[in-house]
């Protein structure tokens, strides 16, 4: 039986059916049958009704039936048919209700319902056979039929007895379906613009001369100021510079269509040239070193975290293959007369003082990459012989996934508890 939920709005309301595709059928052919309708929010409580529609000579007629007694409680009046739409009136608990059945979206797919839902089934079986070395899939074909039929039967009973849970699942499935369709449209639009599948490059990218990706490096730099300094200080032959600006999108809280439409992230996708998500192809990567170069402060750490979240969620092979690096610019310049050294923290400053024997050297603190000149940025952060890079690797994929969800996701309480637990481990930069 087809299911349908609706909501009272004063004495009159309209309901949109968002789960059917006509597949070439006329409205009369498609909508004929029994519809399980729940009218929510009447003074007497929710009203469950059965809408019975019959087709004859291409026309629909119908009645409203009480599911408890299987008797007619109201006729259907003023039934009109239009392309992909059927509208009619009936009475529910003394209220005149207008119900519109309308084909709006495509059918839900199994992945829409399964997204975010976990089910645990215990099956005791002699001589189980598994597919593959990881043993993630049971290979006994005789068990599948029994499990599917039993789970289907019990699940139907459970959902009938718990309509609120059923409604939540359906709502979530519709939302997932809408997100999937929006992502598909955004992806198609992106492809039509030749952003992913062509040689188009973002306007702010200062590309390198080398064509072999093995030797090419891409510096993703925070801000136009630092980007300009990096362009002047780089080795043009194999180092490319892509400056970013503004607030970065937190992809952990965003649908993929929002990611594909983001003006901060799409230049990265275009520059790398390997696609995104399920379409990502590591063989098309234009740079084998992607270096995140941000200020050595809280804002810089936040930007790096947002970028790492993006790479982990939508370009995971980059991380797994070890192509992501973090640049470590110095915080201090210690100099006396014509001699100078760079330090990454205050203990490093103290060490340099001891080693040089300087009692009162001049100390310059860099507030950001933009305060360095091109020569300083090259010597400290971009020269392969002197720079300090941290390679991003994943030792525990499950733990990494949980960490990104915890720190960057929508749930506030677990993140607050994490901060409370680990705050004592933090160090403050004075």
C-alpha positions in Angstrom: 0.0 0.0 0.0 1.2 3.5 -0.9 1.9 5.6 2.2 1.2 9.3 2.6 1.5 11.8 5.4 -0.2 15.2 5.5 -0.6 18.1 7.9 -3.7 20.2 8.7 -3.3 23.9 8.0 -6.4 25.6 9.4 -9.3 24.0 7.6 -7.6 23.6 4.3 -4.3 22.1 3.2 -2.4 20.8 0.2 0.0 17.8 0.3 2.8 17.1 -2.2 3.7 13.5 -2.9 7.5 13.4 -3.2 8.4 9.8 -4.1 6.9 8.7 -7.3 7.8 8.7 -11.0 5.1 8.2 -13.5 7.4 6.4 -15.9 5.2 7.2 -18.9 1.9 6.3 -17.2 -1.1 8.7 -17.1 -2.1 10.2 -13.7 -5.2 7.9 -13.7 -3.1 4.8 -14.3 -0.4 5.7 -11.8 -2.5 7.1 -8.9 -5.2 4.3 -9.0 -5.0 2.2 -5.9 -5.0 2.5 -2.2 -3.2 5.3 -0.4 -2.5 5.2 3.4 -2.9 8.8 4.5 -2.2 10.2 7.9 -3.7 13.7 8.7 -1.6 15.2 11.5 -2.6 17.9 13.9 -6.4 17.8 14.1 -8.0 18.7 17.4 -9.1 15.1 17.8 -5.6 13.8 17.1 -4.0 12.3 14.1 -6.4 10.7 11.7 -5.4 7.6 9.6 -7.4 7.2 6.4 -7.3 5.0 3.4 -7.8 6.8 0.1 -9.2 4.4 -2.5 -8.8 5.6 -6.1 -10.3 3.7 -9.1 -9.6 4.2 -12.7 -12.3 3.8 -15.4 -12.1 5.0 -19.0 -9.1 7.1 -18.1 -10.9 8.9 -15.2 -10.4 8.6 -11.5 -13.1 8.2 -8.8 -12.6 7.4 -5.2 -13.6 7.3 -1.6 -12.2 7.6 1.9 -12.2 4.4 4.0 -11.7 3.9 7.8 -8.9 1.4 8.0 -10.2 0.0 11.3 -13.7 -0.8 10.1 -13.0 -0.9 6.3 -16.1 1.3 5.8 -16.5 4.4 3.7 -16.4 7.6 5.8 -16.3 10.2 3.1 -16.7 10.5 -0.6 -14.2 12.3 -2.8 -15.4 15.4 -4.6 -14.1 17.8 -7.2 -11.5 15.4 -8.4 -9.3 16.9 -11.1 -6.5 15.4 -13.2 -3.6 17.3 -14.7 -0.2 16.2 -15.9 1.5 14.3 -13.1 -1.0 15.7 -10.6 -4.3 14.6 -9.0 -6.3 17.0 -6.7 -9.5 16.2 -4.8 -11.5 17.1 -1.6 -12.8 15.1 1.3 -13.9 15.4 4.9 -11.6 14.5 7.9 -13.0 14.9 11.4 -15.4 17.6 10.2 -12.7 19.5 8.3 -12.7 20.0 4.5 -9.3 18.9 3.2 -7.8 19.4 -0.2 -5.3 16.7 -1.1 -2.9 17.0 -4.0 -1.0 14.0 -5.2 1.9 15.2 -7.3 4.8 13.6 -8.9 7.7 15.8 -7.8 10.9 13.9 -7.2 12.4 10.6 -8.4 12.0 7.5 -6.4 14.1 7.0 -3.4 17.0 4.6 -3.8 18.3 2.1 -1.4 21.3 4.2 -0.6 19.1 7.1 0.4 17.4 5.1 3.1 20.6 3.3 4.2 22.7 6.5 4.5 23.4 7.0 8.2 21.5 3.9 9.4 23.2 1.0 11.0 21.6 -2.4 11.6 23.1 -5.3 13.5 21.8 -8.8 12.8 23.0 -11.8 14.7 23.0 -15.0 12.6 24.2 -18.3 13.9 25.4 -20.5 11.1 27.4 -23.7 10.7 30.4 -23.5 8.4 30.1 -19.9 7.3 31.8 -18.9 4.1 33.1 -15.4 3.5 34.0 -13.5 0.4 37.5 -12.1 0.3 40.3 -12.0 2.9 38.7 -9.2 4.9 35.6 -11.4 5.6 33.2 -8.4 5.3 30.6 -10.3 3.2 28.9 -13.6 4.0 29.0 -16.0 1.0 26.4 -18.6 2.0 23.6 -18.0 -0.6 21.0 -20.1 1.3 21.1 -17.7 4.3 20.4 -14.6 2.4 16.8 -15.5 1.5 15.9 -16.4 5.1 17.5 -13.3 6.5 15.9 -11.0 4.0 12.4 -12.4 4.4 12.6 -12.4 8.2 14.0 -8.9 8.5 11.5 -7.6 5.9 8.6 -9.0 7.8 9.7 -7.9 11.2 10.7 -4.5 9.9 7.3 -3.9 8.3 5.6 -4.7 11.6 8.0 -2.5 13.5 7.4 0.5 11.2 3.6 0.0 11.4 3.7 0.0 15.1 6.1 3.0 15.3 4.9 5.5 12.7 7.0 8.3 14.2 10.2 6.4 13.6 9.0 5.4 10.1 8.3 9.1 9.4 11.8 10.0 10.6 13.4 7.4 8.3 11.4 8.5 5.3 12.2 12.2 5.9 15.9 11.4 6.2 15.7 9.3 3.0 14.0 12.2 1.1 16.7 14.6 2.4 19.4 12.2 1.3 17.7 11.8 -2.1 17.5 15.6 -2.6 21.2 16.0 -1.6 22.2 13.2 -4.1 20.2 14.8 -6.9 21.6 18.3 -6.0 25.1 16.9 -6.0 24.5 15.3 -9.4 23.2 18.5 -10.9 26.1 20.5 -9.4 28.6 17.9 -10.7 27.1 18.0 -14.2 27.1 21.8 -14.2 30.8 21.8 -13.1 31.7 19.4 -15.9 29.8 21.5 -18.4 32.0 24.4 -17.3 35.0 22.2 -18.0 36.3 22.8 -14.5 37.1 19.1 -13.7 37.6 17.5 -17.1 39.7 20.0 -19.0 42.9 21.9 -18.8 41.2 25.0 -17.4 43.1 26.5 -14.5 42.0 29.1 -11.9 42.9 32.7 -12.5 45.0 33.2 -9.4 47.2 30.1 -9.9 50.8 30.9 -10.7 51.8 27.7 -12.4 55.2 26.2 -12.6 57.2 25.4 -15.8 57.8 21.7 -15.1 55.3 19.3 -16.8 56.2 16.1 -15.0 53.9 16.0 -11.9 56.6 14.0 -10.0 58.7 17.1 -9.7 55.9 19.7 -9.3 54.9 21.3 -6.0 51.7 23.3 -5.3 51.8 25.8 -2.4 48.3 26.6 -1.2 48.8 29.9 0.5 46.7 31.9 3.0 45.9 35.3 1.6 46.9 37.4 -1.4 49.6 39.2 0.5 51.5 36.0 1.3 50.6 34.6 -2.1 52.4 37.6 -3.7 55.5 37.1 -1.6 55.5 33.4 -2.4 55.3 34.1 -6.1 58.3 36.3 -5.9 60.3 34.0 -3.7 59.5 30.6 -5.3 61.5 28.5 -7.8 59.4 29.1 -10.9 60.6 25.9 -12.6 58.8 23.4 -10.2 56.8 25.5 -7.6 53.3 26.7 -8.3 51.4 29.1 -6.0 47.7 29.2 -5.4 46.5 31.9 -2.9 43.2 31.5 -1.1 41.2 34.2 0.5 38.2 34.6 2.8 36.5 32.1 5.1 37.0 28.5 4.1 34.0 26.1 3.9 33.7 23.4 6.5 32.8 20.5 4.2 32.0 18.2 7.2 28.8 20.3 7.6 28.0 20.8 3.9 26.4 18.8 1.2 28.5 18.0 -1.8 26.6 20.4 -4.1 27.7 23.2 -1.7 31.3 22.0 -2.0 31.2 21.9 -5.8 29.7 25.4 -5.8 32.2 26.9 -3.4 34.4 29.6 -4.8 37.3 28.8 -2.3 37.5 25.1 -3.0 36.8 24.9 -6.7 40.1 26.6 -7.6 41.9 23.8 -5.7 40.0 21.2 -7.6 40.8 22.9 -10.9 44.5 23.3 -10.1 45.0 19.7 -9.1 43.1 18.5 -12.2 42.2 15.1 -10.8 38.5 15.5 -10.1 36.7 15.2 -6.8 34.8 12.6 -4.8 34.0 9.4 -6.6 35.4 10.9 -9.8 38.8 11.5 -8.3 41.6 10.0 -10.4 45.1 10.1 -8.8 46.7 9.4 -12.2 45.6 12.9 -13.4 47.2 14.7 -10.5 49.3 17.7 -11.7 51.4 18.1 -8.5 52.8 15.3 -6.4 53.5 17.7 -3.5 50.5 19.8 -2.2 51.9 22.0 0.5 49.6 23.9 2.9 51.3 27.2 3.8 49.4 29.2 6.4 50.3 31.6 9.1 51.8 30.1 12.3 48.8 31.2 14.4 45.3 30.0 15.4 43.7 31.2 12.2 46.4 29.5 10.2 45.8 26.2 12.1 42.0 26.6 11.5 42.5 27.0 7.7 44.9 24.0 7.6 42.3 21.9 9.5 39.5 22.9 7.1 41.7 22.1 4.1 42.7 18.7 5.6 39.0 18.0 6.2 38.3 18.7 2.5 41.1 16.5 1.3 40.2 13.6 3.6 36.5 13.7 2.7 36.7 14.4 -1.1 40.2 13.6 -2.2 41.2 10.8 0.2 43.7 9.1 -2.3 45.8 12.3 -1.9 46.2 11.7 1.8 46.6 7.9 1.5 49.4 8.4 -1.1 51.3 10.9 1.0 50.9 13.9 -1.3 49.8 16.4 1.3 52.3 18.4 3.3 52.2 21.2 5.9 54.7 24.0 5.7 56.3 25.1 9.0 57.2 28.8 8.8 59.2 30.2 11.7 57.7 32.4 14.3 60.9 34.4 15.2 64.0 35.8 13.6 66.9 36.3 16.0 69.7 38.5 14.7 72.7 40.4 15.8 74.9 42.5 13.6 74.9 40.6 10.2 74.1 37.2 11.6 70.6 35.8 11.9 68.7 32.6 12.8 65.1 31.5 12.7 63.2 29.9 15.5 59.8 28.0 15.6 59.0 28.6 19.2 60.3 30.2 22.4 62.4 27.2 23.5 64.0 27.3 20.1 64.8 31.0 20.7 66.4 30.1 24.1 68.5 27.4 22.4 69.8 29.8 19.8 70.8 32.3 22.5 72.7 29.6 24.3 74.5 28.3 21.2 75.4 31.8 19.9 76.3 33.3 23.3 74.1 36.3 22.4 72.9 38.0 25.6 70.7 40.6 24.1 70.0 39.9 20.4 67.2 41.5 18.4 64.1 39.3 18.1 61.5 39.8 15.4 58.2 38.0 15.7 56.4 37.3 12.4 52.7 37.9 12.8 52.1 36.2 9.4 53.7 35.1 6.2 53.0 38.5 4.7 55.6 40.1 7.0 58.4 38.1 5.4 60.1 39.3 2.3 60.6 36.9 -0.6 64.1 35.9 0.3 63.1 35.1 3.9 60.1 33.1 2.8 62.3 31.1 0.4 65.1 30.5 2.9 62.8 29.4 5.7 59.7 27.8 4.1 60.2 27.0 0.4 63.8 26.0 -0.2 63.9 22.2 -0.3 67.4 22.2 1.4 66.4 24.3 4.4 62.6 24.2 4.8 60.7 22.1 7.3 57.7 20.1 6.0 55.3 17.8 7.8 53.9 15.0 5.7 50.3 14.2 6.4 49.6 10.4 6.7 46.8 8.3 8.0 47.8 5.5 10.4 44.3 4.6 11.6 41.6 5.4 9.0 38.7 4.7 11.4 40.2 6.9 14.1 40.8 9.7 11.6 37.2 9.5 10.3 35.9 9.7 13.9 38.2 12.6 14.7 37.0 14.7 11.7 33.4 13.9 12.6 34.0 14.9 16.2 36.0 18.1 15.7 34.3 19.4 12.5 30.8 17.9 12.6 27.4 19.3 13.7 27.4 17.8 17.2 28.5 20.3 19.7 28.4 18.3 23.0 31.1 15.7 22.0 33.3 18.5 20.8 32.9 20.4 24.0 33.7 17.4 26.0 36.8 16.8 23.9 38.0 20.3 24.5 37.4 20.0 28.3 39.3 16.8 28.4 42.3 17.9 26.3 42.5 21.6 27.2 45.2 21.0 29.8 47.4 19.6 27.0 47.2 22.8 25.0 50.1 25.2 24.9 49.6 29.0 24.7 51.7 31.2 22.4 52.5 34.4 24.2 
